Amino acid sequence: MPFYDGWIPKWSSAYWRWTIAASVPIAWYLVSRRRRVDTTEDRTDFDGFLKAVEPVGSTGSQPKPGKMSCVIDEFYRDACIQGDTRNPVDFDSFLLSNRIVPKSQVEPRNTERLAELQTPGPAPDMKPVTILYGTEYGFSKEIAEKLCRQLQAAGNFWPVLEDMANYPQGYDFSKTQVALVACSTQGDGVPPTEARDFCEWLFAGKAGILGHIKFAVCALGDKSYTHFCRCGKLLDAAFEAAGAQRLIGRVDVNKEDWPVVDHWLAAVVEAVKDLSLQSFADLGLGTSPSAGAEKGPGPKKWSRSRPFSGTVLALDGLCVLKDADDKNTVRMEVDLGNSGITYLPGDALGLYPSNEMKAVEELIQVMGAAPSDQVPVPSWHYEDGDVARSNMTLAEALAKCYDIRSPKPELLKLLVSALDTAEHPGNGHGNGVGNYTTNGVISAARHQQLRCALSDAAAMDQYLAPRHVIDILEDAAPGKLSATQVLLCLRQLQPRLYSISSSPLEDPRRVQVTVAEVKYKSLDRTRIGVCSTMISERLQVGARVPVYVHKNPDFRLPSSASTPIIMVGPGTGLAPFRSFIMQRLIEHQPGEPLGRMLLYFGCRRRDQDYLYGKILEEWAADNKITLFTAFSREQKQKVYVQDRLAESAELVWELLQQGGHFYVCGDAGSMAGAVEQTLLRLISERLDGSRAAAEAYLQALSDSGRYQRDVWY
């Protein structure tokens, strides 16, 4: 499972480099359990498994009602590759308006959201429109909420916002006229975790005949993965298979491509306006739900939206630190108390971090605000008490709710617009020094530099990637935007996911994770990871932390303890395998067969960052596991886990032939790819040297769940 400490923007390619080396954690957002696209030539595009889809605005074909499985089979048979027909990037669409709100005007971030929740129910003559979303990190929800607002402004429509996570047993579409869907694909083609049950229900054709419904799908994904937008594509196929009529063509969105999203939103709204829809009264429906307000059974007892406040029981450094710049790795143990939370080996612990108060105070100072200023609690903020609050202080909001590390393009857009409409910038001559003239006005040269950053996506990415929010504000002259305007342009502070490194059989009420501290340099400044340094430097034993369990059903031990397992996990990629091994050893009964366990672990030095080295050596000495280690910096020629894998190729092949399962956890940027190439070579050498045969063999392992990857970038 991938993780981005400091919440690196999904659209930024430059940031991956520092995350790869130091991160333990895992974030489901870009998790890849199978095979990543390494080169254009080797790419297997999942679009090839589906029929070509009409561009946005087309009416689509008229499907025949039938079972989902049958139609999906037809999609596989009629495979063809779809080209990328996206619109050019237009950063004007990043903002609804370039109007600068006066600094004195109070306009909270979720003004529209609060108004929606406070308005009475719809009039009987209003027309309901269902908006479904499935999300992992909030982007799909953001799109769905924006669509709600646009539909409300477009006419006599009453959007009903539905989170797929609230309907694990399925949804009643009997009175639905229009279903507008925004859904992300997490990792390499998997539905969002909490929306998975709903998606599988719909994929299985259990919704029945939906011929009375018009539908449109906004599929979200990441093109660096083989199965780009797979979940959205399957949802689109499922609606069509059930007989629903396409309102407009599906759009596939790469990362956070707002211009493409906005084009789809505009097309959807226009298409809905052209429909002859029935009202609440016509349909015999009640009119109690507020527009845009979610309904349904609500979240599970403890979940991402309602985390449990666990108590920190232990914080143990696992590395020997010799220099001030050395980064530690920490074992953290959390007491789950009587929460009833359960987990399995392979799952992750979700943990909500807080921003460092020093960084929060510096940002507030640059904004010209006060820490005690009251701001609305964002609609996305997790439940952190028994009593719902409508307001909190600015300091608390920036500490707990907002991502102040990875700026959105909207912030730069708004700043440049403010500069454009303000007094003409100084000419940068005379008494002007650096970015500003002596009276504090931004220089003309600096103003132009900021404008150039808006010229295209590449320039925007290059500018934003190394900067935090405070850097952007300082670049454009502090105080140009109010705190309210800045909050409007900030991302949600996301929970961090860490592979669980304990077994529930040790103690079901306690959970352990292994967290690598993140520190790096950008713009000649030292940066620190939000969550990792909170754990390694600020947390104390006895502190309370908001946590939940993130299920990972695609990274599991074999059902039989006699099945051999081969585990490759350098660095903190070891974490889930410690859980795997503990689980097997504890549940094993004397006299019963126990499958052989191979573990490949790598780090820099045995005496510095050999995580859990003592227990690993003990297990190996007792013949409980077969341990292969690669200490890359202990000899002149660097040695990595893929080298140890190649050296033991015969043993690996033997266990695979016995039905063994192969697991990889860790860095996807280099390690996971190198391990896969080594695995393909050793398979090829035993299949008469055929690369194609080796790839087919490995794909068969993947399809049967015997080749599982939990990797991050």
Legacy VTK file of the C-alpha trace (Angstrom):
# vtk DataFile Version 3.0
C-alpha trace
ASCII
DATASET POLYDATA
POINTS 713 float
0.000 0.000 0.000
1.397 3.328 -0.894
1.749 6.213 1.456
2.538 9.888 1.031
3.719 11.481 4.239
3.123 15.188 4.017
0.378 14.300 1.517
2.176 14.786 -1.742
-0.138 15.957 -4.510
-1.298 13.124 -6.703
-0.625 15.157 -9.803
2.997 15.848 -8.886
5.655 13.602 -10.343
8.593 15.424 -8.795
7.758 14.520 -5.222
7.842 10.759 -5.593
11.622 10.637 -5.346
11.889 11.500 -1.670
8.905 9.383 -0.664
10.326 6.222 -2.183
13.421 6.068 0.009
12.002 6.899 3.385
8.385 5.937 3.543
6.940 2.976 5.376
3.670 3.807 5.352
1.193 2.912 2.958
-1.476 4.821 1.378
-4.169 3.013 -0.399
-4.552 5.820 -2.855
-1.931 4.458 -5.273
-1.600 0.928 -4.069
-0.546 -1.641 -6.607
-1.002 -5.275 -5.846
-0.253 -6.481 -9.297
1.744 -5.142 -12.170
2.643 -1.553 -12.901
3.271 -0.090 -16.324
7.034 0.324 -16.644
7.369 1.177 -20.331
5.079 2.173 -23.125
5.958 -0.960 -25.025
5.079 -3.253 -22.125
1.850 -1.466 -21.197
-1.359 -3.463 -20.941
-4.135 -0.880 -20.986
-7.328 -2.031 -19.278
-9.248 -0.006 -21.838
-8.443 -2.896 -24.137
-10.749 -5.103 -22.111
-13.701 -2.791 -22.575
-15.620 -1.513 -25.578
-14.687 1.882 -26.902
-16.716 4.494 -25.084
-18.482 7.432 -26.678
-16.970 10.866 -26.038
-18.628 13.203 -23.586
-21.894 14.423 -24.997
-22.772 11.364 -27.048
-25.979 9.485 -26.485
-24.334 6.078 -26.470
-25.714 2.819 -27.671
-28.980 1.392 -26.437
-28.034 -1.610 -24.301
-29.986 -4.771 -23.895
-30.904 -5.722 -20.344
-29.034 -8.737 -19.124
-26.798 -10.157 -16.483
-23.642 -8.242 -15.733
-21.408 -11.271 -16.144
-22.647 -11.890 -19.681
-22.095 -8.305 -20.771
-18.654 -8.133 -19.229
-17.747 -11.272 -21.155
-18.834 -9.455 -24.312
-16.599 -6.534 -23.408
-13.631 -8.874 -23.100
-14.406 -10.445 -26.479
-14.861 -7.111 -28.228
-11.686 -5.584 -26.800
-10.190 -2.529 -28.460
-7.803 0.137 -27.241
-9.290 3.555 -26.627
-7.272 6.648 -27.430
-6.913 9.659 -25.170
-9.273 12.343 -26.418
-8.990 14.774 -23.525
-9.445 18.481 -23.811
-6.410 20.758 -23.518
-5.604 21.928 -20.006
-7.313 25.205 -19.168
-6.415 26.448 -15.715
-9.216 29.016 -15.767
-11.560 26.152 -15.003
-9.765 25.518 -11.734
-11.803 28.318 -10.205
-15.490 28.999 -10.415
-14.700 32.685 -10.609
-11.703 34.986 -10.607
-13.583 37.453 -8.441
-11.539 38.371 -5.378
-13.571 38.334 -2.194
-12.858 41.402 -0.047
-10.770 40.557 2.964
-13.468 41.843 5.291
-16.116 39.578 3.818
-16.668 36.356 5.726
-17.269 33.450 3.384
-16.488 30.129 5.079
-15.087 27.257 3.070
-18.248 25.233 3.257
-20.766 28.060 2.918
-22.755 26.289 0.230
-22.544 23.025 2.112
-23.854 24.602 5.324
-26.648 26.311 3.421
-27.632 23.031 1.828
-27.826 21.306 5.172
-29.819 24.123 6.749
-32.401 24.553 3.984
-35.782 22.846 4.345
-36.740 19.883 2.208
-37.648 20.284 -1.458
-40.994 21.481 -2.729
-43.182 18.691 -4.150
-42.695 20.015 -7.688
-38.895 19.731 -7.546
-37.176 16.976 -9.519
-34.836 14.580 -7.669
-31.472 13.679 -9.206
-29.340 10.964 -7.600
-25.597 11.586 -7.330
-23.508 8.594 -6.231
-19.853 8.755 -5.281
-17.204 6.301 -4.156
-14.057 7.815 -2.737
-10.830 6.928 -0.994
-9.357 10.367 -0.328
-12.219 12.757 -1.018
-11.738 13.781 -4.659
-14.832 11.946 -5.911
-16.867 13.481 -3.114
-15.576 16.934 -4.018
-16.726 16.385 -7.611
-20.118 15.084 -6.452
-20.685 18.068 -4.173
-19.734 20.481 -6.954
-22.225 18.731 -9.231
-24.887 19.155 -6.525
-24.314 22.902 -6.439
-24.377 23.231 -10.219
-27.628 21.281 -10.521
-29.263 23.395 -7.827
-28.298 26.507 -9.755
-29.465 25.063 -13.083
-33.177 24.722 -12.448
-35.860 23.025 -10.417
-33.625 20.075 -9.479
-33.045 18.541 -6.061
-29.766 16.580 -5.987
-29.609 13.725 -3.484
-26.004 12.948 -2.574
-25.283 9.278 -1.861
-22.046 7.761 -0.560
-21.610 4.208 -1.885
-20.008 3.331 1.449
-23.427 3.677 3.088
-24.937 0.933 0.932
-22.864 -2.250 1.327
-25.999 -4.356 0.734
-27.012 -2.430 -2.377
-29.164 0.538 -3.316
-32.853 0.813 -4.196
-32.961 2.330 -7.688
-36.714 1.782 -8.139
-37.563 5.514 -7.975
-34.286 6.782 -9.434
-34.593 8.645 -12.745
-31.020 9.864 -13.159
-27.879 8.345 -11.610
-24.772 10.517 -11.892
-21.687 8.679 -10.659
-18.195 9.820 -9.635
-15.915 7.019 -8.485
-12.189 6.639 -8.019
-10.045 3.593 -8.624
-7.595 2.919 -5.863
-4.325 1.266 -6.669
-4.244 -1.032 -9.621
-7.920 -1.285 -10.444
-9.608 -1.770 -7.060
-12.766 0.060 -5.850
-12.457 2.509 -2.944
-12.255 0.494 0.250
-15.558 1.514 1.835
-17.379 1.477 -1.518
-16.170 -2.000 -2.419
-19.253 -3.898 -1.236
-21.588 -1.605 -3.166
-19.464 -1.882 -6.318
-19.323 -5.670 -6.162
-23.102 -5.762 -5.625
-23.614 -3.690 -8.769
-20.968 -5.598 -10.759
-22.775 -8.844 -9.939
-25.964 -7.577 -11.585
-27.942 -7.579 -8.343
-29.507 -4.174 -8.985
-32.000 -5.743 -11.380
-33.280 -4.134 -14.566
-32.500 -0.400 -14.645
-34.047 0.505 -17.982
-35.851 3.483 -16.425
-32.584 5.195 -15.466
-30.396 7.655 -17.358
-26.795 7.467 -16.138
-23.391 9.089 -16.550
-20.061 8.100 -15.007
-16.995 10.151 -14.117
-14.211 7.589 -13.632
-11.132 8.687 -11.691
-7.728 7.042 -11.755
-4.006 7.296 -12.396
-2.509 6.516 -15.797
0.697 5.191 -14.293
-1.232 2.030 -13.403
-2.215 -0.666 -15.856
-5.915 -0.707 -14.984
-6.526 3.020 -15.364
-9.994 4.033 -14.063
-10.989 0.371 -13.893
-13.613 0.773 -11.172
-15.390 3.595 -12.983
-15.293 1.622 -16.223
-16.850 -1.393 -14.545
-19.550 0.757 -12.938
-20.302 2.210 -16.356
-20.471 -1.295 -17.825
-22.682 -2.494 -14.965
-25.270 0.237 -15.502
-25.292 -0.468 -19.223
-25.596 -4.207 -18.600
-28.628 -3.576 -16.392
-30.341 -1.708 -19.218
-29.756 1.849 -18.021
-29.595 4.470 -20.773
-26.442 6.493 -21.183
-27.019 10.207 -20.600
-23.560 11.200 -21.855
-20.372 9.227 -22.398
-18.119 8.193 -19.564
-15.117 10.408 -18.899
-11.835 8.982 -17.595
-9.947 11.482 -15.440
-6.224 11.183 -14.812
-5.336 12.223 -11.260
-6.877 15.621 -10.374
-7.468 16.941 -13.885
-10.068 19.590 -13.050
-10.413 20.967 -16.597
-11.557 17.526 -17.778
-13.846 17.167 -14.758
-15.375 20.604 -15.301
-16.055 19.833 -18.954
-17.886 16.654 -17.907
-19.844 18.491 -15.209
-21.003 21.128 -17.666
-22.060 18.458 -20.174
-23.941 16.506 -17.494
-25.838 19.547 -16.250
-26.879 20.508 -19.784
-27.992 16.940 -20.499
-30.059 16.794 -17.293
-31.731 20.098 -18.176
-32.920 18.550 -21.446
-34.662 15.643 -19.677
-38.356 15.497 -18.837
-38.086 14.370 -15.237
-40.849 13.632 -12.770
-41.135 15.565 -9.533
-41.196 14.278 -5.956
-44.987 14.481 -6.087
-45.162 12.558 -9.368
-42.971 9.811 -7.919
-44.809 9.678 -4.608
-41.611 10.449 -2.704
-41.246 12.305 0.556
-39.473 15.653 0.520
-37.482 15.643 3.740
-33.846 15.280 2.587
-31.889 18.498 2.179
-30.300 19.114 -1.186
-26.834 17.668 -1.315
-27.225 16.119 2.113
-26.223 12.504 2.330
-28.675 9.928 3.553
-28.517 6.227 4.129
-27.597 3.983 7.029
-24.455 5.996 7.797
-20.898 4.838 8.389
-19.836 1.784 10.328
-19.270 2.176 14.038
-15.563 2.919 13.659
-14.393 3.968 10.231
-12.481 6.565 8.288
-15.242 9.112 8.903
-15.560 8.131 12.562
-12.159 7.025 13.874
-11.596 5.533 17.300
-9.487 7.446 19.815
-6.801 4.886 20.618
-4.179 5.172 23.340
-0.497 5.004 22.440
1.060 2.191 24.478
4.594 2.107 23.088
6.951 4.105 20.867
10.226 2.289 20.201
12.994 3.471 17.901
14.274 0.636 15.715
17.352 2.306 14.211
20.761 3.261 15.593
21.158 6.987 14.897
24.763 8.090 14.408
24.330 11.516 12.806
21.940 14.393 13.391
20.488 13.904 9.927
19.791 10.184 10.391
16.122 9.194 10.161
14.562 6.802 12.614
11.977 4.075 12.161
9.520 3.655 15.022
7.386 0.780 16.250
4.139 2.222 17.562
1.626 0.182 19.544
-1.949 1.414 20.021
-4.586 0.170 22.454
-7.936 -0.370 20.726
-9.638 -0.923 24.075
-13.194 -2.211 23.908
-13.808 -0.642 20.504
-14.560 -3.980 18.891
-12.221 -3.100 16.011
-10.814 -6.202 14.329
-8.096 -6.698 11.744
-6.275 -9.379 9.780
-2.653 -9.676 8.646
-2.297 -7.550 5.528
-4.616 -4.781 6.746
-3.452 -1.242 7.467
-3.991 1.134 10.350
-5.389 4.509 9.318
-4.166 7.343 11.499
-5.197 10.995 11.372
-2.175 13.252 11.900
-1.985 16.866 12.948
0.232 19.517 11.425
3.137 20.806 13.473
1.991 23.849 15.469
5.096 25.830 14.509
4.152 25.481 10.836
0.536 26.376 11.629
1.541 29.520 13.521
3.877 30.633 10.725
1.108 30.208 8.150
-1.394 32.159 10.253
1.122 34.990 10.616
1.689 35.162 6.851
-2.087 35.249 6.300
-2.373 38.172 8.710
-4.928 36.317 10.815
-5.217 35.342 14.474
-5.051 31.769 15.821
-8.274 32.334 17.767
-10.311 33.401 14.719
-13.424 31.234 14.355
-13.945 29.274 11.130
-16.534 26.650 10.154
-15.692 23.002 10.736
-15.147 21.551 7.228
-17.842 19.135 6.084
-15.256 16.381 5.604
-13.753 16.555 9.102
-13.986 13.268 10.938
-16.140 12.955 14.026
-13.893 13.722 16.992
-16.411 14.005 19.799
-19.925 13.209 20.906
-21.188 16.733 20.206
-21.099 18.076 16.653
-19.485 21.495 16.331
-20.154 24.110 13.696
-17.030 26.199 14.359
-13.459 25.826 15.545
-10.468 28.126 15.855
-8.337 28.795 12.793
-5.341 27.256 14.555
-7.209 24.014 15.258
-8.607 23.872 11.729
-5.167 24.269 10.153
-3.695 21.729 12.564
-6.335 19.005 12.194
-8.355 19.588 9.021
-6.284 21.147 6.245
-3.263 20.017 4.260
-0.835 22.929 4.473
1.959 21.114 2.625
0.703 20.433 -0.905
-0.879 23.528 -2.464
-3.643 23.227 -5.020
-3.408 25.052 -8.361
-6.452 27.109 -7.315
-4.355 28.910 -4.702
-1.817 30.186 -7.218
-4.605 31.038 -9.654
-6.388 33.100 -7.024
-3.196 34.876 -5.958
-2.269 35.834 -9.511
-5.814 37.071 -10.068
-5.534 39.178 -6.916
-2.285 40.670 -8.171
-3.792 41.324 -11.602
-6.743 43.235 -10.182
-4.830 45.096 -7.489
-2.677 48.182 -7.953
-0.253 47.715 -10.867
2.844 45.880 -9.648
6.061 47.764 -9.180
8.522 47.746 -12.010
11.218 46.013 -10.021
13.711 48.879 -10.565
14.963 51.639 -8.364
14.740 50.685 -4.713
13.207 47.276 -5.370
15.164 44.346 -3.978
14.465 40.682 -4.759
10.796 39.844 -5.239
9.397 43.068 -3.801
9.767 46.837 -4.111
10.517 48.828 -0.996
6.813 49.452 -0.316
6.086 45.717 -0.248
4.544 45.530 -3.707
5.542 42.459 -5.652
7.995 43.229 -8.459
6.892 43.070 -12.076
9.416 40.316 -12.758
8.119 38.206 -9.897
4.532 38.838 -10.947
5.333 37.650 -14.447
7.098 34.560 -13.078
3.952 33.596 -11.179
1.820 34.165 -14.256
4.134 31.929 -16.296
3.546 29.135 -13.788
-0.082 29.150 -14.915
0.798 28.731 -18.584
0.462 24.948 -18.751
0.300 21.832 -16.606
4.049 21.182 -16.729
4.905 24.704 -15.593
2.318 24.498 -12.834
3.667 21.174 -11.620
7.254 22.398 -11.681
6.334 25.428 -9.607
4.028 23.761 -7.082
5.869 20.477 -6.497
8.615 21.708 -4.140
6.478 24.295 -2.354
4.238 24.319 0.692
1.230 26.609 1.037
3.234 29.182 2.985
5.831 29.323 0.202
3.147 30.235 -2.347
1.757 32.994 -0.132
5.206 34.412 0.527
6.050 34.335 -3.187
3.003 36.452 -4.009
3.369 38.902 -1.094
1.880 38.062 2.311
-1.579 39.335 3.134
-2.915 39.407 -0.418
-5.608 36.872 0.485
-7.731 36.564 3.582
-7.609 33.442 5.718
-11.058 32.575 4.390
-9.846 32.733 0.797
-6.824 30.582 1.605
-8.984 27.936 3.286
-11.103 27.774 0.141
-8.019 26.605 -1.758
-6.662 23.995 0.659
-6.898 20.245 0.445
-8.275 17.987 3.138
-5.647 16.670 5.555
-5.697 12.970 4.785
-5.231 10.054 7.160
-2.028 8.086 6.739
-2.094 4.335 6.255
0.546 2.065 7.751
0.819 -1.682 7.248
-0.068 -3.463 10.461
2.982 -5.342 11.723
1.343 -7.336 14.524
-0.946 -10.348 14.597
-4.372 -10.095 16.239
-3.565 -13.452 17.837
-0.922 -11.716 19.976
-3.584 -9.469 21.537
-6.751 -8.557 19.618
-7.068 -5.254 21.474
-3.614 -4.022 20.486
-2.214 -3.134 17.091
1.330 -2.316 15.996
2.667 -0.371 13.014
6.170 0.374 11.761
6.705 3.996 10.730
9.729 5.449 8.911
10.518 9.066 9.662
10.448 11.330 6.600
12.815 14.279 6.234
13.990 15.875 3.022
15.120 19.135 1.431
13.329 21.368 -1.041
14.024 25.006 -1.911
16.994 24.767 0.478
14.618 24.175 3.368
14.331 21.122 5.581
10.926 19.484 5.237
9.427 16.891 7.539
6.677 14.343 7.089
3.422 15.321 8.747
2.534 12.007 10.366
5.893 10.255 10.605
7.546 13.063 12.558
4.423 13.490 14.677
4.897 9.870 15.712
8.682 9.926 16.030
9.097 13.339 17.677
5.846 14.731 19.110
3.723 11.817 20.276
4.111 10.529 23.821
3.081 7.243 25.384
-0.415 7.732 26.773
-1.475 10.157 24.050
-4.739 9.579 22.178
-4.732 9.246 18.398
-7.689 8.901 15.983
-7.349 5.540 14.216
-9.330 3.039 12.155
-8.574 -0.202 10.329
-8.256 -0.064 6.564
-9.103 -3.481 5.137
-6.817 -4.873 2.444
-8.540 -8.032 1.166
-6.139 -8.340 -1.767
-3.069 -8.872 0.428
-3.801 -11.964 2.471
-2.198 -15.174 3.679
-3.230 -18.379 1.887
-6.232 -20.117 3.414
-4.106 -23.173 4.206
-1.191 -22.863 6.629
0.590 -25.635 4.727
0.960 -23.454 1.605
4.511 -22.088 1.130
4.895 -18.307 1.107
7.696 -16.193 -0.361
7.894 -12.652 1.035
10.007 -9.783 -0.326
9.971 -6.722 1.937
13.009 -4.443 2.261
12.901 -1.579 4.750
9.459 -0.956 6.165
8.084 -3.272 3.501
8.834 -5.870 6.170
5.882 -4.679 8.307
3.052 -6.872 6.951
5.347 -9.899 6.785
6.096 -9.655 10.489
2.323 -9.915 10.895
2.127 -12.851 8.447
4.847 -14.806 10.222
3.491 -14.118 13.719
0.014 -15.201 12.643
1.239 -18.502 11.236
3.497 -19.329 14.160
0.846 -18.582 16.792
-1.975 -20.500 15.110
0.196 -23.494 14.214
-0.596 -26.649 16.148
2.096 -29.274 16.843
1.950 -32.132 14.377
0.193 -30.109 11.693
2.035 -29.250 8.456
3.372 -25.699 8.214
4.226 -24.292 4.820
7.768 -23.077 4.304
8.258 -19.318 4.743
10.962 -17.475 2.782
11.691 -13.863 3.737
13.876 -11.468 1.740
14.792 -8.368 3.743
17.083 -5.516 2.801
18.392 -2.330 4.394
21.576 -0.265 4.384
23.531 -1.713 7.308
23.103 -4.529 9.778
24.171 -2.302 12.699
22.001 0.659 11.752
18.588 -0.089 10.244
18.103 -3.859 10.498
14.438 -3.658 11.514
13.340 -6.392 13.929
16.715 -8.026 13.270
16.854 -9.908 16.562
13.528 -11.699 16.163
14.203 -12.419 12.484
17.522 -14.054 13.357
15.851 -16.082 16.115
13.155 -17.340 13.750
15.786 -18.269 11.196
17.927 -20.064 13.798
14.883 -22.084 14.900
14.116 -23.014 11.260
10.793 -21.228 11.445
11.670 -19.099 8.429
14.349 -19.088 5.740
15.919 -15.631 5.864
17.783 -13.882 3.040
19.291 -10.477 3.883
20.775 -7.782 1.663
22.751 -5.033 3.428
23.400 -2.690 0.532
26.091 -0.462 2.093
28.241 -3.066 3.820
30.327 -3.936 0.780
31.758 -2.108 -2.200
29.215 -3.585 -4.600
25.672 -2.830 -3.472
23.450 -5.850 -2.946
19.669 -5.713 -3.011
16.799 -8.120 -2.357
16.407 -8.867 -6.060
20.007 -10.125 -6.070
19.271 -12.517 -3.213
16.145 -13.636 -5.050
18.191 -14.485 -8.144
20.719 -16.414 -6.042
17.946 -18.610 -4.609
16.026 -18.998 -7.872
15.864 -22.792 -7.729
14.279 -22.774 -4.274
11.762 -20.106 -5.295
10.756 -22.095 -8.372
10.378 -25.254 -6.324
7.985 -23.539 -3.903
6.003 -21.960 -6.726
5.599 -25.392 -8.269
4.245 -26.568 -4.914
1.509 -23.907 -5.043
3.406 -21.245 -3.123
2.271 -17.623 -2.894
4.641 -14.760 -3.761
4.336 -11.385 -1.970
6.086 -8.043 -2.487
5.776 -5.005 -0.223
7.639 -1.706 -0.460
8.885 0.773 -3.027
7.205 0.500 -6.412
9.542 2.927 -8.120
12.543 0.617 -8.372
12.452 -2.323 -5.962
9.123 -3.874 -6.929
9.878 -3.579 -10.634
13.355 -5.057 -10.192
11.945 -7.945 -8.159
9.336 -8.643 -10.821
11.939 -8.651 -13.585
14.073 -11.071 -11.565
11.037 -13.261 -10.993
10.235 -13.259 -14.711
13.802 -14.237 -15.564
13.878 -17.156 -13.167
10.521 -18.370 -14.488
11.632 -17.916 -18.101
14.811 -19.913 -17.517
12.684 -22.830 -16.371
10.197 -22.520 -19.232
12.648 -22.966 -22.125
13.665 -19.303 -22.074
10.327 -17.991 -23.276
9.588 -14.468 -22.026
5.982 -14.679 -23.203
5.486 -17.941 -21.335
6.995 -16.399 -18.190
4.667 -13.408 -18.393
1.666 -15.673 -18.891
2.759 -17.788 -15.908
3.117 -14.712 -13.691
-0.222 -13.336 -14.856
-1.844 -16.644 -13.958
-0.305 -16.382 -10.479
-1.694 -12.867 -10.161
-5.155 -13.838 -11.383
-5.334 -16.690 -8.871
-4.184 -14.506 -5.960
-0.791 -16.184 -5.699
1.182 -13.081 -6.718
0.226 -10.138 -4.508
1.873 -6.738 -4.276
1.435 -3.956 -1.751
3.677 -1.226 -3.115
3.843 2.555 -3.114
5.567 5.380 -4.974
LINES 1 714
713 0 1 2 3 4 5 6 7 8 9 10 11 12 13 14 15 16 17 18 19 20 21 22 23 24 25 26 27 28 29 30 31 32 33 34 35 36 37 38 39 40 41 42 43 44 45 46 47 48 49 50 51 52 53 54 55 56 57 58 59 60 61 62 63 64 65 66 67 68 69 70 71 72 73 74 75 76 77 78 79 80 81 82 83 84 85 86 87 88 89 90 91 92 93 94 95 96 97 98 99 100 101 102 103 104 105 106 107 108 109 110 111 112 113 114 115 116 117 118 119 120 121 122 123 124 125 126 127 128 129 130 131 132 133 134 135 136 137 138 139 140 141 142 143 144 145 146 147 148 149 150 151 152 153 154 155 156 157 158 159 160 161 162 163 164 165 166 167 168 169 170 171 172 173 174 175 176 177 178 179 180 181 182 183 184 185 186 187 188 189 190 191 192 193 194 195 196 197 198 199 200 201 202 203 204 205 206 207 208 209 210 211 212 213 214 215 216 217 218 219 220 221 222 223 224 225 226 227 228 229 230 231 232 233 234 235 236 237 238 239 240 241 242 243 244 245 246 247 248 249 250 251 252 253 254 255 256 257 258 259 260 261 262 263 264 265 266 267 268 269 270 271 272 273 274 275 276 277 278 279 280 281 282 283 284 285 286 287 288 289 290 291 292 293 294 295 296 297 298 299 300 301 302 303 304 305 306 307 308 309 310 311 312 313 314 315 316 317 318 319 320 321 322 323 324 325 326 327 328 329 330 331 332 333 334 335 336 337 338 339 340 341 342 343 344 345 346 347 348 349 350 351 352 353 354 355 356 357 358 359 360 361 362 363 364 365 366 367 368 369 370 371 372 373 374 375 376 377 378 379 380 381 382 383 384 385 386 387 388 389 390 391 392 393 394 395 396 397 398 399 400 401 402 403 404 405 406 407 408 409 410 411 412 413 414 415 416 417 418 419 420 421 422 423 424 425 426 427 428 429 430 431 432 433 434 435 436 437 438 439 440 441 442 443 444 445 446 447 448 449 450 451 452 453 454 455 456 457 458 459 460 461 462 463 464 465 466 467 468 469 470 471 472 473 474 475 476 477 478 479 480 481 482 483 484 485 486 487 488 489 490 491 492 493 494 495 496 497 498 499 500 501 502 503 504 505 506 507 508 509 510 511 512 513 514 515 516 517 518 519 520 521 522 523 524 525 526 527 528 529 530 531 532 533 534 535 536 537 538 539 540 541 542 543 544 545 546 547 548 549 550 551 552 553 554 555 556 557 558 559 560 561 562 563 564 565 566 567 568 569 570 571 572 573 574 575 576 577 578 579 580 581 582 583 584 585 586 587 588 589 590 591 592 593 594 595 596 597 598 599 600 601 602 603 604 605 606 607 608 609 610 611 612 613 614 615 616 617 618 619 620 621 622 623 624 625 626 627 628 629 630 631 632 633 634 635 636 637 638 639 640 641 642 643 644 645 646 647 648 649 650 651 652 653 654 655 656 657 658 659 660 661 662 663 664 665 666 667 668 669 670 671 672 673 674 675 676 677 678 679 680 681 682 683 684 685 686 687 688 689 690 691 692 693 694 695 696 697 698 699 700 701 702 703 704 705 706 707 708 709 710 711 712
